[in-house]
Amino acid sequence: MTRVLLVPDLPIEHWPAMDRYASRLVHHMEGLSGECEIAVAAKIGRLTVDQPKSGHGDRPLSPRPLPQELRLSPSQLRLYLTRYWLYPRRVERMQADVVHVLDHCYGHILLGKSRRPSIVTVHDLIPMMMAQRSVSGLGSRLRARMLVRSLTGVRLADAWIVATDWLRSELAEWLGHDERIRVIPYGVDDDFFLEPDQDPQIMRETLGIPPDAFVVLHVGSVGARKNVSTVVAAVHGLRERGVDAWLLQVGDGLTAEQRSDLEARKIDRYAAVMGPTSEKDLRLAYRAADVLLFPSHYEGVGLPVLEAMASGLPAVTSGAGGLKEVAGDAAVVVSGREAEPYVVEILRLAEDAAWRDDLVGRGREHASRYRWVDAARKTLEAYNDIA
């Protein structure tokens, strides 16, 4: 029987998207493995502050306890020591016929002495773009050096997995060939399709959002590429047109600059922020909102768009990177970076109930095509091809 070793990000990274990808694959592979024995190199990070029903997001999945040094929350130096030395040594000692690195940022795992058939899942090309930038300062040079190591490992893989055709073409250009790159889309958890146990209005009340307000939701991190400034500008534009628009940010807190922007526009009192939160509350937030606004400058996939569709929430997105492919004809795709086109489309959604209902229906049907069980099945097929 083929023994496959999955290499997830370490829990100390606190990268929920990567933890979700790892936990969902492992959970569904357990029921599909058949000819493969699945082992996991480290405990998968806790996805949320509540326990998932299935338990697969928070239980030890490693066949043996993780050493203490891999579970502590270290300083930056200790983080690098753990990520680039202790963890690779641990993986090197573990028996496997195939190694699957679940995040390209851990490509350095493949630089060990033992050469085993390997696969890397590439979620985006951000590290490749970062590696081209010039840096100064000891810390920046150290990060750049480690980044180069990870990317060197990515190139050594025998095969690669990406979630969109767009990303496949981008990766092929970086690799210099398009051989052995598989497109395996992410899934959407079944719970997003279900009605929540709690009334979404209760969440609004808790956050101080009026029951009749028009809620613009943004989900995820708030780094520069997420283009949160356009979200803020769109909420401001809606309010200027007489809409009682509120911003609801979920998954990360706003930066000082973003808060200053809200204050300068005099709309800071119309913003509610929920940082890292439970998946239960995330699902509730999709139900409590009126539209998802996701105007990123770059995304390998853009899972919040699919989650919104599954939740019955219309999505308005930039279509940048893999977003246009993921959105299909079931979301509103806006070109350009200015806020005004987003305001126009959101106003249309607010005023045209028939169009909104049609978009919601198409969104649910579109999202239903993205299932983690299918992703797990296709990933197992990839193992069999290189074992």
N, C-alpha and C positions, 0 to 999 in steps of 0.2 A: 504494500500500500504506500502511495506517495505521501511523504510527510511534508506539509507546507508550513513554513514559519512566517507568521504575519508580524511585521515590525511597525507598531503604532508610534505616534508621538508620545513622549513622556508626559505624565500628568502635570508636571511642574510647568509645562509650557502654557497651560490654560488657553488652548485653542479649541473652542467648542465645535467649530465646523469640522476640524480634523478628528476630534473625538467622536462626533456623530458618524462620520464616514466609517471609522474603524469599528465602532460598536455595532452599527447596523449590518455591516458585512459579516462580522463574526456571528452575530445572532442568527442570521438567516443561513449561513453556511453550516451551522450545527445541524440543521435538519436536511441539508442537501448534499453533504460532503461525499457520501457514497464511497468512492475509491480513494478519497483523500483524507488524511488525518490532519486536522487543523490544530496548530499550536500558536500561542501568542507570546511574544518576547517580553512584554511588560503589561502591567495593568493599564487598562484604558481609562483615561481621565474621566472624572465625574462630569457628566453633561450638564446637570442641573442641580438646583438645591432641593429638589424632591426626588423620590425614588421612582424610576420608570416602572410601569406595570410589569413588564417582562423581566426587569432586573438586569438586563444586559448592558445598561449604561454605567453601572456602578459596582459590579462584582468583580473579584479577581479572575482574570481570564488566563493568566499565566499558569503553566503546569507546575510551577513552584513559586514560593513567595519571592517578591522583589526585594533585593538587598536594601537595607536602610538608606544607603547613600543615594539611591535612585528615587526615594520617596520624599526626601526633605525638600523644602523650598529654599534653594541656596541663593547666594549673591550672584551677580552676573558672572564672576570668575568661576564660581562653583558650578553654575549652570553650564558653562562651556566645558568644564572638566567632565561633567556628567554626560552631556550630550555627545561630545566628540571623543571621549576616551573610555569611560566606564561602560556606557551602554554598548558601543561597538564591541568591546571585549566580551560582554555578556552574550551578545548575539553570535559572536564567533564561536563560542563554546557550545552553543545549542545545536542539536542535531537537526538536519533538514535536507530534503531533496530539492526543495524550491524555497527561495526567500522572496517574500513580497513586501517591499518597503511602501508603506501606505501614504507617505507624504514625501514629495521630492526634496523638501528641506532636510530630510534625513538620508539623502543619497550617499553620504560618506560612510554609511553602514556597509556599503558594498566594496570598500577599499581594503577589507581584511585579507589575510593570507589565503583563506580557503575560498576558492572560486566555485560557487554553486549556481545553478540556473536561477535567474533572478528577474523580477518584475518591479517596476516603480510606477506608482500612480502619480501623475503630474496634474496638479490642480489648476495651475496658472503658470505664466512665465515671468512673474514679478522678480524672482531671484536672478533670472537670466538678464533682465534689464538692469537690476541693481549692480550686477557684476561689471557692467560696462562703465559705471560712473567712477570718476576719480575721487579719492578720499584722502583726508589728512587727519592726523592725530593717532595716537597709539591704539586707542579703543576701536576706532573706525577701521584702521588697518588690520587689526586682529579679526574683526568681524568679516572683512573682505576676504582675508585669507581662508577663513573657515568656510565662507560661502563658496569659494572656488573649489574647495575639497568636496563639498556636497554636490556641486554640479559635475565634477569629475566622476563621482560615483554614479550619478544619473546616466551619464553617457556609457558607463560600463554595463548597464543592464542588458539583458537579453530581449526584453520586451517592455512595452510601456502601455499604461492605461490612461485614457483621458475621458472626459465626460461629454464633450461636444465635438462635432466635426470641425468647427472653427478652430478649437484648440489643437486638434490633430494636425491641421495644416500649419499652425504656428510652431508646434513642436517639431514637425518634419523639417521646417526651414532651419530651426536651430540645430537639429541633429545632422542635417545635410542629407537625409533620406526619409522615406515614409514607410519603411518596412517594419513590420511587427508592432505597429501602433494600433491598439484596439480602442474603439469608442464604446464605452460602457456608461450610459447615463446614470446619474444619481437617482435615488428614489425619494419618495415623500412618505412619511409615516402615515399609517392608516388613521391614526387619531386626529389628524388634521381634517379629515373628511367628516368626522363625527361632530354632532352638536355638543358643546361643552356642558359640563355638569352645573356650572354656575352661570347666572344671568350676566352677560357682558356689561349691563348697565351698572352692576355693582362695582366693576373695575373702574368705570367712569366716575362713579361717586367717590371711590377711594382716592382717585387721582385729582379730584376737584374739577372734572370736566363736565360741563352742563349736558343734560340728556339730549338736547336738540342741537348740540354743536356738531360741526362737520370736522371729523378727525382725520388728519393726514398722518399716516404711520410710516416711520422709517425703521427698519430692522437691521441690526448688525453693528459692526464697528464704525467709527467716525473719522477714520484717517482721510488724508487728502483725496485719495482716489474715489472715496465714497460720495464726494460732491455734496456734503451736507449743507454747504452754503446755499446751494440751489433749492434745497428743501426749505430752508428758512425763508429764502426770498419768495418762494411759491406761496407759503403760508401768509406772508406779508401781503403779497399780491391779491390773494383771495380775500383777505380782510379789507383791503382797500376797495374791493368791489362789493362790499356789503355782506360777505359770507362770514359767519361766525366760525372761522377756521381755527383749529388747534393742532399743534404739533405733538405727536406722541413718539418718543424715541425709546426703542427697546433693544437691549443687548449690550449697550455700552453707554457710558456717560458722555456728555458734551464737553468739548474742550473749552478752555478759557476764551479763546478767540470766537468760538461759536456762540458762547453765552453773551459775549460782548456784542456780537452781531444782533442777537435777539433784543438786547437792551437798547441798542442804537435805533432799532426799528420800532421800539416801544411795543414789542409783542412778547416780552419775556414772561408775562403773566399768563400767556396763552400756550405755554409749553409745559408738557409733563414728561419727565424722564424716568424710565425704568432701566437700570443698568443690567448686568448679568442677572437673569431671572430663571425661574423654573420653566420647564417645557409646558406645564399646565397653564401658567400665566402667559407664555408666549402664544399658545393657541387661543387663549381668551382675548389677547390683544388684537389678534387678527379679526376676531368677531366684534370687538368693540370699536373698530375703526370703520371709516367710510371709503378709504382708498389707501393702497400702498404706493408710496412714491419712492422709486429706487433709481436715481439718476447717476449711477456710478460712471466714472470715466473708464474703468476697466474691470471686467469680471471674467474669470474662466468659465463660470456657470451662472451663479446668482440664484441660489436655492430659495431665498425668501420670496421670489416671484412665484415659484411653484407652490410654496406653502400657502401663500395668499390665495392663489387660485383654488387650491383644495379646500380652503376655508370659506369660499364664497365671497372673497374680497377682490374687487377689480384692482388690477395693477397697472401703473403707469411707469414706464422705465425708459432708459436711454437707448437700450439696444447695443451698448458698447460691448466689445469682446464677444463672449458667448451668449449675452443676454438676448439678442434678437432671435437666435436659434431656439433658446429655451422658451421665449415668449410665444413664438409661433404667431398664429392669428387670434390668440386668446388674451392678449394684453395690448395696451396702447403703447406703441413705441414712438418716442420723440427723438428727433435728431438734433444735434447741436447742444450747447452747454448753457444757453440762456434760460432764465426762469420763465419768461413769458409764455413760450409754447406749452410748458407744463401747466401753467395756470389756465390756459385756454382749454386744454383737454380735461382737466379736473372739473372746471366749470361745466363742461358738456356732460360729464358723468353726473354731476350734482343736479342738473336740470332736465336731463333726458332719461327718465326711469326705464323706458322700453329698451334703450340702447344699453344701459347699465345691466339690466336683467339678462339681455342677450350675451353680454360679455361675461357675466358671472357663469352662465350656463356653459359657454364654450370653455371657460377657464377650468371648471370642474372636470369636464370631459378630457381636456388636454392634460391636466395634472394626473388623472387616473392612469395615464400611460407610463408614469414614472413610479416604479415599484422597487423597493430594496431587494425583494426576493428575486427579481429578474437580474438586478445588478450582481447579486451573489452567484446566481447560476452561471452567468456569462463569465464572471471572474474565475470560477472553478474550471470552466472550459479552457480559459487561458493557461491555467496551471498544467492541465493535461497536455497542452500543445508544446510546452517547453520542458516538461519533466524528463 
